[in-house]
């Protein structure tokens, strides 16, 4: 069986056009935009940032860097500051867990809307609760495992820097000890990226179509992956290329609107409504690609197991009198 990468994109674009522009419906945009906000924005759009600085001479940089670091260490040794930091960390963890729980259910709400080409929130929120809870537990466990792996890799490097700080022998140039760290974390990032992509594009599709938990869905996907790994590995490269194209389109949109588009995109919910054509297209892309492997993997416009009516109980034929 030949696997196409262009046909799923074409079908996804056609589905997006039908839903949003044939005809254009404002009410659908705002409702579907809220579903996209629950699914996409809360899943990966929590914030972005950058770091910058100025170059200085080597001797001045070393002195200033050491003084600044010592002041920072002394600042956090204050018990009140330590208590405030701990409280902020606890609040951040609680917020992350709450957002992950909401977005896990939102993933299926948005998928349900794209599959049925409609816009609904309340009904699928209740109907798909079990699937969302299963996905939420999976995300929490995987996040903890990734954090532990990253921590185990980074711990020796951070311990070395901490020892230098404690001995008052640290100089900013000693940060070069961290250079091997990105290379060591790269394999973890690649594996975690593929796990995330396969989960969002295929595992969630199996969960939704067959009304099964996340472990059962992973088992079914991996059984298919073992037999045909190459298409799913190439799908990761394909998805990355499409992401670059999408970012380019968004950047061009912001430039052409004289920066107004950038302002709209950073506003929660409003950004999801503005990006709705891209979000619908990408949400449909994984299921459309997956459907090529057989009707048992088709989820868009397919009967959902949890919505199928119960089969009528057969009745005995009347006995002829």
C-alpha positions in Angstrom: 0.0 0.0 0.0 1.4 3.4 -1.0 1.1 6.1 1.6 0.4 9.6 0.4 1.5 12.8 2.2 -0.2 15.3 -0.1 -3.7 13.7 -0.2 -4.2 14.0 3.6 -3.2 17.7 3.4 -5.6 18.3 0.5 -8.5 16.6 2.3 -7.7 18.5 5.5 -7.8 21.8 3.6 -11.1 20.9 1.9 -12.6 20.0 5.3 -11.4 23.3 6.8 -12.9 25.2 3.8 -16.2 23.5 4.2 -16.4 24.1 7.9 -15.3 27.8 8.0 -16.0 29.3 4.6 -18.9 27.4 2.9 -20.7 29.5 4.0 -18.8 31.6 6.5 -20.6 31.5 9.9 -19.5 33.8 12.7 -21.2 31.8 15.5 -19.4 28.6 14.4 -16.0 30.5 14.3 -16.4 31.7 17.9 -17.6 28.4 19.3 -15.1 26.3 17.4 -12.4 28.9 18.3 -13.1 28.2 22.0 -12.8 24.5 21.4 -9.4 25.1 19.7 -8.4 27.3 22.6 -9.2 24.4 25.0 -7.3 22.0 22.8 -4.4 23.8 21.2 -3.7 26.9 23.2 -3.8 25.3 26.6 -1.8 22.3 25.3 1.2 24.1 23.9 0.7 27.8 23.7 1.3 28.6 27.4 4.0 31.2 26.7 7.1 32.0 24.8 10.1 34.2 25.7 13.7 35.0 24.9 16.9 36.0 26.5 19.3 38.7 25.3 22.3 40.5 26.6 25.3 42.7 25.7 28.9 41.8 25.1 31.5 43.2 27.5 35.2 42.9 27.9 36.4 39.6 29.4 37.8 41.0 32.7 34.8 43.2 33.4 32.4 40.5 32.5 34.0 38.0 34.9 33.9 40.4 37.8 30.4 41.7 37.2 29.1 38.2 36.5 30.5 36.8 39.8 29.2 39.7 41.8 25.7 39.4 40.3 25.6 35.6 40.9 26.7 36.0 44.5 24.0 38.6 45.1 21.4 36.3 43.6 22.5 33.4 45.8 22.4 35.6 48.9 19.0 36.9 47.9 17.5 33.4 47.7 19.0 32.4 51.1 16.6 34.7 52.8 13.9 32.4 54.4 11.1 34.7 53.4 12.2 34.8 49.8 12.6 31.0 49.8 9.1 30.5 51.2 7.6 32.9 48.5 9.5 31.0 45.8 8.2 27.7 47.1 4.7 29.0 47.2 5.0 30.3 43.6 6.3 26.9 42.5 3.4 25.1 44.2 0.8 27.5 42.6 2.5 27.0 39.2 2.3 23.2 39.5 -1.3 23.3 40.5 -2.1 25.6 37.5 -0.2 23.3 35.2 -2.1 20.3 36.4 -5.5 22.1 36.1 -4.7 23.4 32.6 -3.5 19.9 31.5 -6.8 18.4 32.8 -8.9 20.9 30.9 -6.8 20.7 27.7 -6.9 16.9 27.7 -10.6 16.9 27.5 -10.4 19.8 25.0 -8.3 17.7 22.7 -11.2 15.4 22.1 -13.8 18.2 22.0 -11.9 19.8 19.2 -11.4 16.5 17.4 -15.1 15.7 17.7 -16.0 19.1 16.2 -13.6 18.6 13.3 -14.8 15.0 12.7 -18.4 16.0 12.7 -17.9 19.4 11.0 -19.8 21.2 13.7 -19.2 23.4 16.7 -20.2 22.2 20.2 -18.7 22.4 23.7 -21.1 21.3 26.4 -22.3 18.0 25.0 -18.9 16.6 24.0 -17.4 17.9 27.3 -19.6 15.4 29.2 -19.6 12.6 26.7 -15.8 12.5 26.2 -14.9 13.0 29.9 -13.6 9.4 30.3 -11.2 9.8 27.3 -10.0 13.1 28.5 -9.3 11.8 32.0 -7.3 8.8 30.6 -5.3 11.2 28.4 -4.7 13.5 31.4 -3.2 10.7 33.5 -0.9 9.7 30.6 0.3 13.2 30.1 1.1 13.6 33.8 3.0 10.4 34.0 5.0 11.1 30.8 5.7 14.7 31.9 7.1 13.4 35.2 9.3 10.8 33.4 10.7 13.3 30.9 11.4 15.7 33.8 13.2 13.0 35.7 15.3 12.0 32.7 16.2 15.6 31.9 17.0 16.2 35.6 19.2 13.1 35.8 21.2 14.3 32.7 21.5 17.9 33.8 22.2 17.2 37.5 26.0 16.5 37.2 26.5 19.8 35.3 24.4 21.8 37.7 26.2 20.2 40.6 29.5 21.2 39.2 28.4 24.9 38.9 26.9 24.8 42.4 30.2 23.5 43.8 32.1 26.4 42.1 29.6 28.9 43.5 30.0 27.5 47.0 33.8 27.7 46.7 33.6 31.3 45.4 35.7 30.2 42.4 33.0 30.5 39.8 33.5 32.7 36.7 31.0 33.1 33.9 33.4 31.4 31.5 32.9 28.3 33.6 29.4 28.0 32.0 31.2 26.4 29.1 30.9 23.2 31.1 27.3 23.2 30.0 28.2 22.9 26.3 27.7 19.1 26.1 24.3 19.3 27.8 22.3 20.3 24.6 23.8 17.4 22.7 23.0 15.0 25.5 19.4 16.3 25.7 18.9 16.1 21.9 17.9 12.4 21.8 15.5 12.9 24.6 13.9 15.8 22.7 13.6 13.8 19.5 12.0 10.8 21.3 9.7 13.1 23.3 8.7 15.0 20.2 7.8 11.9 18.3 5.8 10.5 21.2 3.9 13.8 21.4 3.3 13.9 17.7 2.1 10.3 17.5 -0.1 10.8 20.5 -1.9 13.9 19.1 -2.1 12.6 15.5 -2.8 8.9 15.9 -3.3 7.6 19.5 -6.0 10.2 20.3 -7.7 9.3 17.0 -7.9 5.6 18.1 -9.2 6.6 21.5 -11.9 8.8 20.0 -13.0 6.4 17.3 -13.0 3.2 19.4 -13.8 4.7 22.8 -10.8 3.1 24.5 -8.3 4.3 27.0 -4.9 5.7 26.2 -2.9 2.5 27.0 -5.1 0.4 24.7 -4.8 3.0 21.9 -1.0 3.0 22.3 -0.9 -0.8 22.0 -2.9 -0.7 18.8 -0.8 2.1 17.3 2.5 0.4 18.2 1.3 -2.9 16.7 0.8 -1.0 13.4 4.0 1.0 13.8 6.2 -2.2 14.3 5.0 -3.5 10.9 5.3 -0.2 9.1 7.6 2.2 10.9 8.9 4.3 8.0 5.7 6.2 7.1 5.2 7.3 10.7 8.9 8.4 11.0 8.7 10.3 7.8 5.4 11.9 9.0 7.4 13.6 11.8 9.7 15.2 9.2 6.6 16.1 7.1 4.8 17.7 10.1 7.9 19.7 11.0 8.1 21.1 7.4 4.4 22.0 7.5 4.9 23.7 10.9 7.7 25.8 9.4 5.4 26.8 6.6 2.6 27.6 9.1 4.9 29.8 11.1 6.0 31.6 8.0 2.4 32.3 7.1 1.6 33.6 10.6 4.7 35.8 10.5 3.6 37.2 7.1 0.1 37.8 8.5 1.5 39.8 11.3 3.8 41.9 9.0 1.0 42.5 6.5 -1.3 43.8 9.2 1.3 46.2 10.5 1.8 44.3 13.7 -1.9 44.2 14.6 -2.0 40.4 13.8 0.8 39.8 16.3 -1.2 41.6 19.0 -4.3 39.5 18.3 -2.4 36.2 18.3 -1.0 36.7 21.8 -4.5 37.3 23.3 -5.9 34.1 24.7 -9.0 32.8 22.8 -8.8 35.6 20.2 -5.6 34.1 18.9 -7.3 30.7 18.5 -10.1 32.3 16.5 -7.7 34.1 14.2 -5.6 30.9 13.7 -8.7 28.7 13.3 -8.1 27.8 9.6 -4.6 26.5 10.5 -5.8 24.8 13.7 -8.6 22.9 11.9 -6.3 21.9 9.1 -3.6 20.5 11.4 -6.2 18.8 13.6 -7.6 16.9 10.6 -4.2 16.1 9.1 -3.3 13.3 11.4 -6.6 11.5 11.2 -6.7 11.9 7.4 -3.1 10.4 7.1 -4.0 7.6 9.5 -7.1 6.6 7.6 -4.9 5.4 4.7 -3.9 2.4 6.8 -7.4 0.9 6.8 -11.1 1.7 7.6 -10.5 0.6 11.2 -8.3 3.7 11.6 -10.7 6.2 9.9 -12.2 8.6 12.5 -13.4 11.6 10.6 -17.1 11.4 9.8 -17.0 7.8 11.1 -19.4 6.4 13.8 -18.0 7.0 17.3 -18.3 4.0 19.5 -19.6 6.0 22.5 -22.4 7.4 20.3 -23.5 4.3 18.6 -27.1 3.3 19.5 -27.5 0.1 21.4 -28.3 -2.9 19.2 -32.0 -3.9 19.5 -32.7 -7.0 21.4 -33.9 -9.7 19.0 -37.4 -10.9 19.6 -38.7 -14.4 18.9 -40.8 -14.8 15.8 -44.5 -15.4 16.6 -45.5 -19.0 16.6 -48.0 -19.7 13.8 -51.3 -20.5 15.3 
